[in-house]
Amino acid sequence: MDAMDEGLSNLGSHLGATRRDLMAAIAALPAALALPGALRAATTPLPASIKLLSIVARREALSQDKFRQHWLGIHGPMAREVPGLNGFILSEAVGDSAAPAPGANYASRFDGIAHIWYPSRDAMRDGMATPGSRAWIADGDLFIDRAASRGYFVSEQVVVPPPRGEGGLKHTALLVRKAGTTHEQFMAHWAGRHAELARGVPGLVGCVFNHIETGMGAQNPWAEIDGIAEIWWDSGAVNMGGRVDSPQATAWLADGDLFIDRARSRNIVSLEHAMIDPPAVHG
């Protein structure tokens, strides 16, 4: 097995996917990122940059405290020894916001979301074949339930540049389209009108829409989730980082009701932990 094949196998294991799933996902990625039109023009990804977003579930035998200690105290810092990474943020789910949700498309319990940036596909594949990467992935196998976790390649639409920083309070929404709405219709509204309304909402100090380009281990990458939104509010301790009320925020919420199935979507409150600062982003 050469370095590229080994890198793909390691990365697939890390994301809970087979090597075949991962190869198919990577093969689909260039075409997806090159899509023309208003939808792609609305996004602001870094040129040739690759972002992986993983919804992470702990092994059943581990308590939440033991998981957090390992994920944040051991596994996170290990990423600094992985060549090629140019960003790694762990979003720690707090309270019971990530508890099982029977009505949601993705109904399983999970414990956090990992955001991984690579400057290119080559950097990703080569980096995952190194000893540092192999040790990192082997460590993840000790406490991550791969079958219950999910991995996606995403492109970022930076609606409002976020205040990334250690301990930042963030809301993440795993969004599902309404019945009778196609994924393409959902994306057109979300990336277009909904993003425009967000830019005028007072107190909204960060907003990133993660467009799912392809997923691991499933034929349809949008079978459970159509998009993943990250939201930061400047509301201080008054309502613990919740929405700042305003006519603009009310209008934005009402617009979301037109195409988002709230009952099947999930909202997670999390704390961000920056293990490796990601590339700078601009709206």
C-alpha positions in Angstrom: 0.0 0.0 0.0 1.5 3.3 -1.0 1.3 6.6 1.0 -1.8 7.8 -0.8 -3.7 4.5 -0.3 -2.7 4.4 3.3 -3.7 8.0 3.8 -7.2 7.2 2.3 -7.6 4.1 4.5 -6.6 6.0 7.6 -8.9 9.0 6.8 -11.8 6.6 6.1 -11.4 4.9 9.4 -11.2 8.3 11.2 -14.6 9.3 9.6 -16.3 6.0 10.1 -16.3 5.2 6.4 -14.8 2.5 4.3 -12.0 3.3 1.9 -14.3 2.8 -1.0 -16.8 5.3 0.4 -14.0 7.8 0.9 -12.6 7.4 -2.6 -16.0 7.9 -4.0 -16.5 11.0 -1.9 -13.1 12.5 -2.9 -13.8 11.7 -6.6 -17.1 13.6 -6.4 -15.6 16.6 -4.6 -13.9 18.5 -7.4 -17.1 18.5 -9.6 -19.2 19.6 -6.6 -16.9 22.5 -5.8 -16.8 23.7 -9.4 -20.6 24.0 -9.7 -21.6 27.2 -11.5 -24.4 29.6 -10.8 -25.8 31.8 -8.0 -25.6 29.0 -5.5 -21.9 28.5 -5.8 -21.2 32.2 -6.2 -22.9 32.7 -2.8 -20.2 30.7 -1.0 -16.8 32.0 0.0 -14.6 28.9 0.4 -10.8 29.3 0.4 -9.3 28.3 -3.0 -8.6 24.6 -3.1 -9.2 24.3 0.7 -10.8 21.1 2.0 -13.0 21.1 5.1 -14.2 18.0 6.9 -17.0 18.2 9.4 -17.6 15.2 11.7 -20.5 14.7 14.1 -18.8 12.8 16.9 -20.5 10.2 19.2 -18.7 8.6 22.2 -18.5 4.9 22.8 -21.4 3.7 24.9 -19.2 2.6 27.8 -17.8 6.0 28.3 -19.3 8.7 30.4 -19.6 12.3 29.0 -16.9 13.4 31.4 -14.5 10.7 30.4 -15.2 11.4 26.7 -14.5 15.2 27.2 -11.3 14.5 29.1 -10.0 12.4 26.3 -11.4 14.3 23.3 -10.3 17.8 24.5 -7.3 16.9 26.7 -5.6 14.2 24.7 -7.0 13.8 21.2 -7.3 17.5 20.4 -3.7 18.4 21.1 -2.5 15.3 19.3 -3.7 17.0 16.0 -0.9 19.5 16.3 1.5 16.6 15.4 -0.4 15.7 12.2 1.3 17.2 9.1 -0.9 19.1 6.6 -3.6 20.2 9.0 -4.2 24.0 8.8 -7.2 24.1 11.1 -8.8 22.0 13.8 -11.7 23.1 16.1 -13.7 20.9 18.5 -17.2 22.1 19.3 -18.2 20.5 22.6 -21.9 19.9 23.0 -23.0 21.3 26.4 -25.9 20.2 28.6 -28.4 17.9 27.0 -28.6 19.8 23.7 -27.2 16.8 21.8 -29.3 14.2 23.5 -31.2 11.7 21.3 -34.0 13.3 19.3 -36.6 10.8 18.1 -38.3 13.3 15.7 -35.1 14.3 13.9 -33.7 12.8 10.8 -30.3 12.3 12.6 -31.8 11.0 15.9 -28.8 9.6 17.6 -27.0 11.0 20.7 -23.7 12.6 20.0 -21.2 14.6 21.9 -19.6 17.2 19.7 -18.6 18.3 16.2 -15.1 18.3 14.8 -14.0 20.8 12.1 -10.9 19.9 10.2 -9.3 22.1 7.5 -6.6 21.0 4.9 -5.1 23.3 2.3 -5.6 20.8 -0.5 -6.6 17.2 -1.2 -2.9 16.2 -1.7 -2.1 17.7 1.7 -4.9 15.7 3.3 -4.0 12.4 1.7 -0.3 12.7 2.4 -0.8 13.9 5.9 -3.1 11.1 6.8 -0.3 8.6 5.8 2.2 9.9 8.4 3.1 8.3 11.8 1.5 11.3 13.6 -1.8 10.8 11.8 -1.8 7.1 12.4 -1.3 7.6 16.1 -4.1 10.2 16.1 -6.6 8.0 14.4 -5.7 5.0 16.6 -6.3 7.2 19.6 -9.7 8.2 18.3 -10.7 4.5 18.0 -10.4 4.2 21.8 -13.3 6.5 22.6 -15.2 7.4 19.4 -18.2 5.3 18.2 -17.5 5.4 14.5 -20.9 3.8 13.5 -22.9 6.4 15.3 -20.7 9.3 14.1 -21.0 11.1 10.7 -18.4 12.6 8.4 -19.0 15.2 5.6 -16.9 17.2 3.1 -18.4 20.7 3.2 -17.8 24.1 1.7 -18.3 27.2 3.9 -20.6 30.1 3.0 -19.4 32.7 5.4 -22.5 34.9 5.8 -21.1 36.9 8.8 -17.4 36.3 9.7 -17.4 34.5 13.0 -15.5 35.4 16.2 -13.6 32.2 16.4 -11.9 31.8 19.8 -11.4 29.5 22.7 -14.6 29.0 24.7 -16.8 30.8 22.2 -20.5 29.9 22.7 -22.1 28.8 19.5 -25.4 27.4 18.2 -25.2 24.7 15.5 -28.2 23.6 13.6 -28.5 20.3 11.7 -31.0 21.5 9.1 -33.6 19.4 7.3 -35.8 20.6 4.4 -39.6 20.6 4.6 -41.5 17.8 3.0 -42.2 18.6 -0.7 -39.1 20.7 -0.9 -36.1 19.3 -2.9 -32.6 19.6 -1.6 -31.8 22.0 -4.5 -34.8 24.2 -3.6 -33.7 24.2 0.1 -30.1 25.2 -0.9 -31.2 28.0 -3.2 -33.4 29.6 -0.5 -30.9 29.0 2.3 -27.8 30.3 0.5 -29.8 33.1 -1.1 -32.6 34.9 0.6 -32.0 33.4 4.0 -28.3 34.5 4.0 -29.3 38.0 2.8 -31.7 38.4 5.8 -29.1 37.2 8.2 -26.6 40.0 7.3 -29.1 42.6 8.7 -29.9 40.9 12.0 -28.6 42.9 15.0 -26.5 41.0 17.5 -25.7 38.2 15.0 -21.9 38.4 15.2 -21.1 35.2 13.3 -22.9 33.0 10.8 -21.5 30.2 8.7 -23.5 27.9 6.4 -21.8 24.6 5.8 -22.9 23.2 2.4 -22.6 19.4 2.4 -20.9 18.4 -0.8 -20.6 14.7 -0.1 -20.8 12.4 2.9 -19.2 9.1 4.0 -20.9 5.7 3.8 -24.2 6.8 2.3 -25.4 7.1 -1.3 -27.3 10.3 -0.6 -25.2 12.7 1.4 -28.4 14.7 2.3 -30.4 11.6 3.5 -30.3 12.9 7.1 -29.2 16.5 7.0 -29.4 19.1 4.2 -27.0 21.7 5.7 -25.3 22.7 8.9 -25.4 26.2 10.2 -23.2 27.7 12.8 -24.5 30.8 14.6 -22.8 33.2 17.2 -24.8 35.8 19.1 -23.5 38.8 21.0 -25.9 38.5 23.9 -23.6 38.1 26.8 -24.7 36.4 30.0 -28.3 37.7 29.9 -29.5 34.7 27.9 -26.4 32.5 27.6 -25.6 33.2 24.0 -29.1 32.9 22.8 -30.9 34.9 20.1 -31.1 38.6 20.4 -34.7 39.7 19.8 -35.3 42.2 17.1 -37.8 42.7 14.2 -35.0 41.6 11.8 -34.4 38.4 13.8 -38.1 37.6 13.8 -38.3 38.1 10.1 -35.2 35.8 9.6 -36.8 33.1 11.8 -40.1 33.4 9.9 -38.2 33.0 6.6 -36.6 29.8 7.9 -40.0 28.4 8.6 -40.8 28.5 4.9 -38.3 25.8 4.0 -36.8 24.3 7.2 -38.6 21.4 9.0 -38.0 22.4 12.6 -39.3 19.2 14.0 -36.8 17.1 12.1 -33.9 19.5 12.6 -31.7 19.8 15.6 -30.1 22.7 17.5 -27.0 22.2 19.5 -25.4 24.6 22.0 -21.6 24.1 22.1 -18.3 25.6 23.3 -15.6 25.9 20.7 -12.1 24.7 21.4 -9.5 25.8 18.9 -6.7 23.2 18.8 -5.3 24.7 15.5 -6.6 28.1 14.4 -8.3 27.7 11.1 -7.7 29.8 7.9 -9.0 33.3 8.1 -12.4 33.7 6.5 -14.2 36.8 5.1 -17.9 37.4 4.4 
